[in-house]
Amino acid sequence: MDFDQQLELLSNAFTKWSAEERRVFFSHLLHRVIPGRLFVLAECMESMSIEQSETFSVELRTTLSFVDSWSNAERNLMIDHLETVDSTSVREFDQMVANSAGQA
């Protein structure tokens, strides 16, 4: 499956996810963008304690495996694409990244 197909699959899942599920996804994404930050890891672990449907859990694992294999340029394209789907969630993610810049 190439990048465009993976992005399409992620986009289709993202459009079905609730706002809370999108926050969980972005929390996991933040951990990938800023690895090793304890507060990010803690937030990621907290998001895992939220009750999740089996469908969402599978979609989350699948889409995160795509993200893990992508280059930074492809990840940026994903964010740009998701912004067209839900700009509010992407702005919240951008704020999470900005807030984390000065924290250890």
Beta strands, then each sheet from edge to edge (+ up, - down):
end
